[in-house]
Amino acid sequence: QVQLVESGGGSVQVGGSLRLSCTASGSCGSFDVVLAMGWYRQTPGKQRELVAILAREAPDYINSIANYSDSVKGRFTISRDTPNTVSLQMDSLKAEDTASYYCLSKCGPYDLKDYWGRGTQVTVSS
């Protein structure tokens, strides 16, 4: 099992910056690896949506590529700081970035499983 702990949320004014971090512990199944780690966000009454993700490329799962939602491209940057830590640098924050942010770790490719953190709140005010 994989456990995820997020940190770095808080309140900031429009145009400001925040950095979220997600630290993983535990491990995937015996024959599996972490296929991807990333960030999703959710606001009340809405579905959880992708913000940014680092996904390892098949078939060797060594190199990673980053994908971003259109709404954060050019403003947010996802990075792997250590083998077990993924960060999300958020710049030029907008009021619509206000949400609970959740870290995701995907294990596979044989026994596909998603693990989620408990979330961290980001509030952007004008």
PyRosetta script that sets phi, psi and omega in degrees:
from pyrosetta import init, pose_from_sequence

init()
pose = pose_from_sequence("QVQLVESGGGSVQVGGSLRLSCTASGSCGSFDVVLAMGWYRQTPGKQRELVAILAREAPDYINSIANYSDSVKGRFTISRDTPNTVSLQMDSLKAEDTASYYCLSKCGPYDLKDYWGRGTQVTVSS")
pose.set_psi(1, 152.1)
pose.set_omega(1, 178.9)
pose.set_phi(2, -114.8)
pose.set_psi(2, 132.3)
pose.set_omega(2, 174.5)
pose.set_phi(3, -111.7)
pose.set_psi(3, 138.2)
pose.set_omega(3, -176.8)
pose.set_phi(4, -124.4)
pose.set_psi(4, 135.6)
pose.set_omega(4, 177.3)
pose.set_phi(5, -128.1)
pose.set_psi(5, 121.8)
pose.set_omega(5, 178.8)
pose.set_phi(6, -95.2)
pose.set_psi(6, 153.1)
pose.set_omega(6, 174.4)
pose.set_phi(7, -151.2)
pose.set_psi(7, 163.9)
pose.set_omega(7, 173.5)
pose.set_phi(8, 104.1)
pose.set_psi(8, -3.1)
pose.set_omega(8, 177.9)
pose.set_phi(9, -69.6)
pose.set_psi(9, 171.7)
pose.set_omega(9, 178.4)
pose.set_phi(10, 162.1)
pose.set_psi(10, -163.6)
pose.set_omega(10, -179.2)
pose.set_phi(11, -111.4)
pose.set_psi(11, 140.3)
pose.set_omega(11, -179.0)
pose.set_phi(12, -151.0)
pose.set_psi(12, 157.6)
pose.set_omega(12, 177.5)
pose.set_phi(13, -84.4)
pose.set_psi(13, 160.0)
pose.set_omega(13, 176.2)
pose.set_phi(14, -53.9)
pose.set_psi(14, 134.2)
pose.set_omega(14, -178.8)
pose.set_phi(15, 92.2)
pose.set_psi(15, -9.8)
pose.set_omega(15, -178.7)
pose.set_phi(16, -82.9)
pose.set_psi(16, -173.8)
pose.set_omega(16, -176.7)
pose.set_phi(17, -132.3)
pose.set_psi(17, 151.0)
pose.set_omega(17, 171.4)
pose.set_phi(18, -143.4)
pose.set_psi(18, 154.5)
pose.set_omega(18, 175.9)
pose.set_phi(19, -126.1)
pose.set_psi(19, 121.5)
pose.set_omega(19, 176.4)
pose.set_phi(20, -98.8)
pose.set_psi(20, 144.8)
pose.set_omega(20, 175.3)
pose.set_phi(21, -128.2)
pose.set_psi(21, 147.7)
pose.set_omega(21, 177.8)
pose.set_phi(22, -131.8)
pose.set_psi(22, 121.7)
pose.set_omega(22, 179.7)
pose.set_phi(23, -111.1)
pose.set_psi(23, 128.0)
pose.set_omega(23, -178.8)
pose.set_phi(24, -102.6)
pose.set_psi(24, 144.5)
pose.set_omega(24, 171.8)
pose.set_phi(25, -136.6)
pose.set_psi(25, 165.0)
pose.set_omega(25, -175.1)
pose.set_phi(26, 86.6)
pose.set_psi(26, -163.6)
pose.set_omega(26, -177.3)
pose.set_phi(27, -154.5)
pose.set_psi(27, 161.0)
pose.set_omega(27, 173.5)
pose.set_phi(28, -74.7)
pose.set_psi(28, -177.4)
pose.set_omega(28, 178.6)
pose.set_phi(29, -62.0)
pose.set_psi(29, 169.8)
pose.set_omega(29, -172.6)
pose.set_phi(30, -55.5)
pose.set_psi(30, -36.4)
pose.set_omega(30, -175.1)
pose.set_phi(31, -107.6)
pose.set_psi(31, 10.1)
pose.set_omega(31, -174.4)
pose.set_phi(32, -111.8)
pose.set_psi(32, 165.5)
pose.set_omega(32, 177.1)
pose.set_phi(33, -133.2)
pose.set_psi(33, 170.6)
pose.set_omega(33, 173.7)
pose.set_phi(34, -77.1)
pose.set_psi(34, 111.4)
pose.set_omega(34, -178.6)
pose.set_phi(35, -78.4)
pose.set_psi(35, -32.0)
pose.set_omega(35, -176.8)
pose.set_phi(36, -160.6)
pose.set_psi(36, 150.1)
pose.set_omega(36, 169.9)
pose.set_phi(37, -135.0)
pose.set_psi(37, 141.6)
pose.set_omega(37, -178.5)
pose.set_phi(38, -168.3)
pose.set_psi(38, -168.4)
pose.set_omega(38, -175.5)
pose.set_phi(39, -127.6)
pose.set_psi(39, 135.9)
pose.set_omega(39, 171.2)
pose.set_phi(40, -122.0)
pose.set_psi(40, 164.4)
pose.set_omega(40, 175.9)
pose.set_phi(41, -140.2)
pose.set_psi(41, 158.0)
pose.set_omega(41, -176.9)
pose.set_phi(42, -149.0)
pose.set_psi(42, 137.9)
pose.set_omega(42, 172.5)
pose.set_phi(43, -115.0)
pose.set_psi(43, 157.9)
pose.set_omega(43, -177.0)
pose.set_phi(44, -54.5)
pose.set_psi(44, 130.8)
pose.set_omega(44, 177.3)
pose.set_phi(45, 82.4)
pose.set_psi(45, 0.8)
pose.set_omega(45, -179.3)
pose.set_phi(46, -120.3)
pose.set_psi(46, 160.4)
pose.set_omega(46, 177.2)
pose.set_phi(47, -75.3)
pose.set_psi(47, 153.5)
pose.set_omega(47, 175.2)
pose.set_phi(48, -66.8)
pose.set_psi(48, 136.2)
pose.set_omega(48, -176.6)
pose.set_phi(49, -126.0)
pose.set_psi(49, 150.3)
pose.set_omega(49, 178.2)
pose.set_phi(50, -67.3)
pose.set_psi(50, 135.7)
pose.set_omega(50, 171.9)
pose.set_phi(51, -105.9)
pose.set_psi(51, -57.9)
pose.set_omega(51, -179.4)
pose.set_phi(52, -158.4)
pose.set_psi(52, 148.1)
pose.set_omega(52, -178.5)
pose.set_phi(53, -148.3)
pose.set_psi(53, 143.6)
pose.set_omega(53, 172.3)
pose.set_phi(54, -106.7)
pose.set_psi(54, 115.2)
pose.set_omega(54, -176.3)
pose.set_phi(55, -116.2)
pose.set_psi(55, 133.8)
pose.set_omega(55, 177.8)
pose.set_phi(56, -78.3)
pose.set_psi(56, 142.8)
pose.set_omega(56, -176.7)
pose.set_phi(57, -87.8)
pose.set_psi(57, 132.7)
pose.set_omega(57, 172.8)
pose.set_phi(58, -70.6)
pose.set_psi(58, 158.2)
pose.set_omega(58, 4.8)
pose.set_phi(59, -94.3)
pose.set_psi(59, -9.5)
pose.set_omega(59, -174.6)
pose.set_phi(60, -96.0)
pose.set_psi(60, -12.2)
pose.set_omega(60, 176.7)
pose.set_phi(61, 55.5)
pose.set_psi(61, 41.3)
pose.set_omega(61, 177.1)
pose.set_phi(62, -101.2)
pose.set_psi(62, -53.9)
pose.set_omega(62, 179.7)
pose.set_phi(63, -83.3)
pose.set_psi(63, 151.0)
pose.set_omega(63, 179.2)
pose.set_phi(64, -120.5)
pose.set_psi(64, 149.1)
pose.set_omega(64, 173.3)
pose.set_phi(65, -122.9)
pose.set_psi(65, 148.8)
pose.set_omega(65, -179.0)
pose.set_phi(66, -102.8)
pose.set_psi(66, 139.1)
pose.set_omega(66, 174.3)
pose.set_phi(67, -127.6)
pose.set_psi(67, 142.1)
pose.set_omega(67, -177.9)
pose.set_phi(68, -128.2)
pose.set_psi(68, 150.7)
pose.set_omega(68, 169.9)
pose.set_phi(69, -71.1)
pose.set_psi(69, 152.7)
pose.set_omega(69, -178.4)
pose.set_phi(70, -59.6)
pose.set_psi(70, -31.1)
pose.set_omega(70, -174.7)
pose.set_phi(71, -71.7)
pose.set_psi(71, -16.1)
pose.set_omega(71, -178.2)
pose.set_phi(72, -118.5)
pose.set_psi(72, -5.3)
pose.set_omega(72, -179.5)
pose.set_phi(73, -56.3)
pose.set_psi(73, 133.9)
pose.set_omega(73, 179.3)
pose.set_phi(74, 86.5)
pose.set_psi(74, -11.5)
pose.set_omega(74, -179.7)
pose.set_phi(75, -117.0)
pose.set_psi(75, -33.0)
pose.set_omega(75, -178.1)
pose.set_phi(76, -110.4)
pose.set_psi(76, 147.5)
pose.set_omega(76, 176.9)
pose.set_phi(77, -134.4)
pose.set_psi(77, 126.0)
pose.set_omega(77, 177.2)
pose.set_phi(78, -99.5)
pose.set_psi(78, 141.6)
pose.set_omega(78, -179.4)
pose.set_phi(79, -148.6)
pose.set_psi(79, 154.7)
pose.set_omega(79, 174.8)
pose.set_phi(80, -102.5)
pose.set_psi(80, 110.3)
pose.set_omega(80, -176.0)
pose.set_phi(81, -81.0)
pose.set_psi(81, -38.5)
pose.set_omega(81, 175.4)
pose.set_phi(82, -139.3)
pose.set_psi(82, 170.7)
pose.set_omega(82, 177.8)
pose.set_phi(83, -55.6)
pose.set_psi(83, -23.6)
pose.set_omega(83, -176.3)
pose.set_phi(84, -113.6)
pose.set_psi(84, 6.5)
pose.set_omega(84, -176.2)
pose.set_phi(85, -129.7)
pose.set_psi(85, 129.0)
pose.set_omega(85, 175.5)
pose.set_phi(86, -120.8)
pose.set_psi(86, 136.1)
pose.set_omega(86, -178.7)
pose.set_phi(87, -119.1)
pose.set_psi(87, 157.3)
pose.set_omega(87, 175.8)
pose.set_phi(88, -129.1)
pose.set_psi(88, 107.8)
pose.set_omega(88, 175.9)
pose.set_phi(89, -86.1)
pose.set_psi(89, 120.8)
pose.set_omega(89, -176.6)
pose.set_phi(90, -115.3)
pose.set_psi(90, 113.9)
pose.set_omega(90, 179.5)
pose.set_phi(91, -115.6)
pose.set_psi(91, 164.1)
pose.set_omega(91, 178.6)
pose.set_phi(92, 49.2)
pose.set_psi(92, 49.4)
pose.set_omega(92, -175.0)
pose.set_phi(93, -66.3)
pose.set_psi(93, 144.9)
pose.set_omega(93, 179.2)
pose.set_phi(94, -116.9)
pose.set_psi(94, 160.8)
pose.set_omega(94, 179.5)
pose.set_phi(95, -58.3)
pose.set_psi(95, -33.6)
pose.set_omega(95, -178.9)
pose.set_phi(96, -73.8)
pose.set_psi(96, -4.3)
pose.set_omega(96, 173.5)
pose.set_phi(97, -82.2)
pose.set_psi(97, -8.1)
pose.set_omega(97, 178.2)
pose.set_phi(98, -60.1)
pose.set_psi(98, 124.0)
pose.set_omega(98, -177.0)
pose.set_phi(99, -177.9)
pose.set_psi(99, 171.6)
pose.set_omega(99, 166.5)
pose.set_phi(100, -89.4)
pose.set_psi(100, 130.1)
pose.set_omega(100, -177.6)
pose.set_phi(101, -106.8)
pose.set_psi(101, 131.5)
pose.set_omega(101, -175.6)
pose.set_phi(102, -120.7)
pose.set_psi(102, 136.8)
pose.set_omega(102, 174.7)
pose.set_phi(103, -88.6)
pose.set_psi(103, 140.6)
pose.set_omega(103, 179.8)
pose.set_phi(104, -124.9)
pose.set_psi(104, 139.4)
pose.set_omega(104, 169.6)
pose.set_phi(105, -127.7)
pose.set_psi(105, 127.7)
pose.set_omega(105, -179.2)
pose.set_phi(106, -108.6)
pose.set_psi(106, 124.9)
pose.set_omega(106, 178.1)
pose.set_phi(107, -102.7)
pose.set_psi(107, 149.4)
pose.set_omega(107, 176.8)
pose.set_phi(108, 171.7)
pose.set_psi(108, -165.2)
pose.set_omega(108, 8.4)
pose.set_phi(109, -92.5)
pose.set_psi(109, -3.7)
pose.set_omega(109, -174.0)
pose.set_phi(110, -85.2)
pose.set_psi(110, -48.5)
pose.set_omega(110, 178.3)
pose.set_phi(111, -114.1)
pose.set_psi(111, 91.1)
pose.set_omega(111, -174.1)
pose.set_phi(112, -71.7)
pose.set_psi(112, 124.3)
pose.set_omega(112, 178.8)
pose.set_phi(113, -143.5)
pose.set_psi(113, 143.2)
pose.set_omega(113, 174.6)
pose.set_phi(114, -109.2)
pose.set_psi(114, 135.5)
pose.set_omega(114, 175.4)
pose.set_phi(115, -120.9)
pose.set_psi(115, 140.3)
pose.set_omega(115, -177.5)
pose.set_phi(116, -122.6)
pose.set_psi(116, 147.2)
pose.set_omega(116, 169.3)
pose.set_phi(117, -82.0)
pose.set_psi(117, 178.6)
pose.set_omega(117, -177.0)
pose.set_phi(118, -86.0)
pose.set_psi(118, -12.3)
pose.set_omega(118, 176.0)
pose.set_phi(119, 99.8)
pose.set_psi(119, 155.9)
pose.set_omega(119, 175.3)
pose.set_phi(120, -140.0)
pose.set_psi(120, 138.4)
pose.set_omega(120, -174.5)
pose.set_phi(121, -86.2)
pose.set_psi(121, 134.5)
pose.set_omega(121, 172.3)
pose.set_phi(122, -120.6)
pose.set_psi(122, 124.1)
pose.set_omega(122, 179.7)
pose.set_phi(123, -123.3)
pose.set_psi(123, 122.3)
pose.set_omega(123, 179.9)
pose.set_phi(124, -114.8)
pose.set_psi(124, 120.1)
pose.set_omega(124, -175.7)
pose.set_phi(125, -121.1)
pose.set_psi(125, 152.8)
pose.set_omega(125, -179.8)
pose.set_phi(126, -95.4)
pose.dump_pdb("model.pdb")
